[in-house]
């Protein structure tokens, strides 16, 4: 599954550190989510979808409609 979290973050000119702070996690852990080295837990995926104003389907690449 190709998450769009990196693209969404970069489109908004945010750093990994800023997004990690929003999620209350370490930047290194967030970096692993972006690289696909760790699975993004559902609760964090929901947080990010709300943060970016997109659906979970868009976040996870299931649709191209935000």
C-alpha positions as CSV (number, residue, x, y, z in Angstrom):
1,X,0.0,0.0,0.0
2,X,1.4,3.4,-1.1
3,X,0.6,6.0,1.5
4,X,0.4,9.6,0.3
5,X,1.6,11.1,3.6
6,X,4.9,12.3,2.3
7,X,3.3,14.0,-0.7
8,X,0.6,15.6,1.5
9,X,3.2,16.9,3.9
10,X,5.5,18.3,1.2
11,X,2.5,19.9,-0.6
12,X,1.9,21.9,2.6
13,X,5.6,22.7,3.2
14,X,5.6,20.9,6.5
15,X,8.6,19.1,8.1
16,X,8.5,15.6,9.4
17,X,9.2,17.1,12.8
18,X,6.1,19.3,12.6
19,X,3.8,16.4,11.6
20,X,5.4,14.1,14.2
21,X,4.7,16.7,16.9
22,X,1.0,16.8,15.7
23,X,0.9,13.0,16.1
24,X,2.7,13.0,19.4
25,X,5.4,10.8,18.1
26,X,9.2,11.0,17.4
27,X,10.3,12.3,14.1
28,X,12.3,9.1,13.4
29,X,9.2,7.0,13.8
30,X,7.2,9.3,11.5
31,X,10.0,9.0,9.0
32,X,9.6,5.2,9.1
33,X,5.9,5.6,8.3
34,X,6.7,7.7,5.3
35,X,9.3,5.2,4.0
36,X,7.0,2.2,4.6
37,X,9.4,0.7,7.2
38,X,6.6,0.7,9.8
39,X,2.9,0.3,9.4
40,X,0.9,3.5,10.1
41,X,-1.6,2.6,12.8
42,X,-5.3,3.2,12.0
43,X,-5.7,5.8,14.7
44,X,-2.7,7.8,13.3
45,X,-4.0,7.4,9.8
46,X,-7.3,8.9,10.9
47,X,-5.5,11.8,12.6
48,X,-3.5,12.5,9.4
49,X,-6.6,12.3,7.2
50,X,-8.4,14.8,9.5
51,X,-5.3,17.0,9.6
52,X,-4.9,17.2,5.8
53,X,-8.7,17.3,5.2
54,X,-8.7,14.1,3.0
55,X,-10.4,10.7,3.2
56,X,-8.7,7.6,4.4
57,X,-9.2,6.2,1.0
58,X,-7.2,9.0,-0.5
59,X,-4.5,8.8,2.2
60,X,-4.0,5.1,1.4
61,X,-4.1,5.5,-2.4
62,X,-7.5,3.7,-2.9
63,X,-8.9,6.7,-4.7
64,X,-7.6,9.8,-6.4
65,X,-10.4,12.0,-4.9
66,X,-9.2,13.8,-1.8
